[in-house]
Amino acid sequence: MKIALLHLDLSRSQKEKSMEKIKTAIETAANKGAEFIVTPEVSVPGYFFYHEGIHMDSVVMTEHEFLYFCRLAQTKKVNLLLSHVKKVDGKYYNACTYINAEGAMIGSYEKHHSHQKGMETWVNLGKDYPIWHYQEKKMAVLICSDTYYEDTKKIMKEKAPDILFVPAAWPPAADHIDPLEVWKTCANQTQSLLFVCNQTGTQGMMDMTKAPSVMIEKGKMIDSYAGKEAILSADISDDKNHILSTHWTIYPTE
């Protein structure tokens, strides 16, 4: 199983440009053989949109926009984890939706832990922890800081996904918790293969150029990447228990 993380600069919160960049990267990753493609946290419209004063309803993807990604996944025969703003009953969620290779929207995960201020003032908290299946593999999503909290790690340990995907917007900082240690601990406690899809770029108050995208096998760091935009690819064994790649295969964005 080949996975690809879209380590992109989606910091400018321009919905149409973000979607176009994601579409192009999906096509490149699919052409390189990816079966599962993951985007960073709030890829659509871009993580910093609230700080920039953009109206909430304008950032929610329309049915037509979702349909485009469904058709793209079907055409390219790829599974897609697309991170975006979700609106349900007038409330907004930091969400990640699973679109399978047949172009069907299987379900969504909504972020469970947020400081709910600053860039995430708009966030309502999710309640469910879906497990999805692909080729006898159990997969789940946690979003960014969800990986830090004991309640989410306990639930994930009980649900026992083979692979845990983490869309993120989390750079290292001297006065904050080291995200690498958080993710290693999470992978160790859940005993899952863990892939963090972070983002790059800068946006005023936050520098994402050193934000790492990582792959971890049950607590052991395999490889980490930060810097320029790139598509990061890795292979997982058929028995679901091992990351076969010893380092990222890195493709430039087109």
C-alpha positions, 0 to 999 in steps of 0.5 A: 500500500502506497500512501502520499502526504501533501505537504503544501503551503495552504496558509493564505486562506484562499479557497479556490487557490487551495483547492486547485493546489490540492487537485494538482497535487492529487493528480501528481501523487496518483500518477506516482502510484499513491493509493491513499492521499492525505491533506493537511489540517483545514486544507480548504480554505487554509488553516489561517482563514479566521485570522484573516477575517473571512466569512464562515459560510464562504469557506464551507465547500459546496456540494459541487466542489465535493463532487469534483473531488469525488470524481477526481478520486474515482478517475484516479482510483485513489482514496482521499482524506480531505481536510476542510471546514464542515458545517452541520446545523449551523455549527462549524467543525474542523473536519477530515472526510474520507472519499474512497477510490470509487468516489464515495464519501464514506464519512468524516472525523471532526477534531475533538480538542481545540483551544477554540480561540485565535485561529480556531475560535470557530471550532465546535468539537466532534464526538465520534471516532470512526474506523474505516476499512481498506483492504482489510486494514483498519484506519482512523484519523486524529487531527493535530492536537488530538494526538496529545490528549489521553482520552483520544489516545485511550479510545484509539488504543481500544479501537486499534486502527492499523494506520492512524492518519493525522492532518496537522498545522503544528510547527515546533516552537521553543516555548511549546510542547514538541510535536514530534514527542507527542506523535511518538508517544501517541504511536507507541500508546496506540500501537498504530502506524502513524502518518502526520501530514503537516503543512508549510508556508508562513502567515504573519503570526505563525511560521510553518516552514519547520513544521514536520510531516512524519511517519512513525512505526509504533513509537519509532520515528522512521522519517521526518520532512519539513521545508518546501512544498512536496509530495511525500510517499511511503510504502506499507507492508501487506500485513499492515504491521510495518512501514517498508520505506526507510525514508520519504520518497519526495516529489516536487509539486507541479 
